[in-house]
Amino acid sequence: MLAVFALVALVVVFVMAAVVVGRESSRLSVEAPRPVFDLDEAVPWVSDRVPFEVSAVLSHDDVRRMLRWNLADLQAAAAPATEPTDDEDDDGALPASPLTVMGEQAAVAAVQARADAEGLAYTDDQVRAVLDAHLAYLEVIGAVGPAEGVAAAASGPDGGVGDGVAADEKKPGHPPTGGATMSAPEKGGGPAEQTV
């Protein structure tokens, strides 16, 4: 009798485990995996993809520094400062956009400001090349994709993002009409814009 009870308990536990594992595997097969940013992987990848004249001057430590600074700036730009109140929406202003656009010039300037603060000298072309390769890395790992609700026509004719002009430079005071978003916590956009 004890053996029958043990056998029934074993079968019940096995069935419960099979149901849970099956349910979770079907749920995970539908969801896209979350991209994981690995700085140790990103540094050599980015270093290999910058132009020769840039890679000949910058060390991996320089690239690592720039990537960290850029990620910190993107995270800071994405952090909501305050939640808008209902009264703020009634003044005729555009509603707050879930996207924040950091133009290429602003991103380069932010990295340059940090470099100056630490007594390091990088040219704008060096910083721009690293940030462009950084964006390409984020696209490759799947951390950057089309913004939700944006028509395919907002992308460039070749399927790229935008036309090389930051959305905030095209229409000051208006929310961006194109770009790309990242799903986790750092965010980026096209070469001329980083949409958060």
Rosetta blueprint (number, residue, H / E / L):
1 M L
2 L H
3 A H
4 V H
5 F H
6 A H
7 L H
8 V H
9 A H
10 L H
11 V H
12 V H
13 V H
14 F H
15 V H
16 M H
17 A H
18 A H
19 V H
20 V H
21 V H
22 G H
23 R H
24 E H
25 S H
26 S H
27 R H
28 L H
29 S H
30 V H
31 E L
32 A L
33 P L
34 R L
35 P L
36 V L
37 F L
38 D L
39 L H
40 D H
41 E H
42 A H
43 V H
44 P H
45 W H
46 V H
47 S H
48 D H
49 R H
50 V L
51 P L
52 F H
53 E H
54 V H
55 S H
56 A L
57 V L
58 L L
59 S L
60 H H
61 D H
62 D H
63 V H
64 R H
65 R H
66 M H
67 L H
68 R H
69 W H
70 N H
71 L H
72 A H
73 D H
74 L H
75 Q H
76 A H
77 A H
78 A H
79 A L
80 P L
81 A L
82 T L
83 E L
84 P L
85 T L
86 D H
87 D H
88 E H
89 D H
90 D L
91 D L
92 G L
93 A L
94 L L
95 P L
96 A L
97 S L
98 P L
99 L L
100 T L
101 V E
102 M E
103 G E
104 E H
105 Q H
106 A H
107 A H
108 V H
109 A H
110 A H
111 V H
112 Q H
113 A H
114 R H
115 A H
116 D H
117 A H
118 E L
119 G L
120 L L
121 A L
122 Y L
123 T L
124 D H
125 D H
126 Q H
127 V H
128 R H
129 A H
130 V H
131 L H
132 D H
133 A H
134 H H
135 L H
136 A H
137 Y H
138 L H
139 E H
140 V H
141 I L
142 G L
143 A L
144 V E
145 G E
146 P E
147 A L
148 E L
149 G L
150 V L
151 A L
152 A H
153 A H
154 A H
155 S L
156 G L
157 P L
158 D L
159 G L
160 G L
161 V L
162 G L
163 D L
164 G L
165 V L
166 A L
167 A H
168 D H
169 E H
170 K H
171 K L
172 P L
173 G L
174 H L
175 P L
176 P L
177 T L
178 G L
179 G L
180 A E
181 T E
182 M E
183 S L
184 A L
185 P L
186 E L
187 K L
188 G L
189 G L
190 G L
191 P L
192 A L
193 E E
194 Q E
195 T E
196 V L
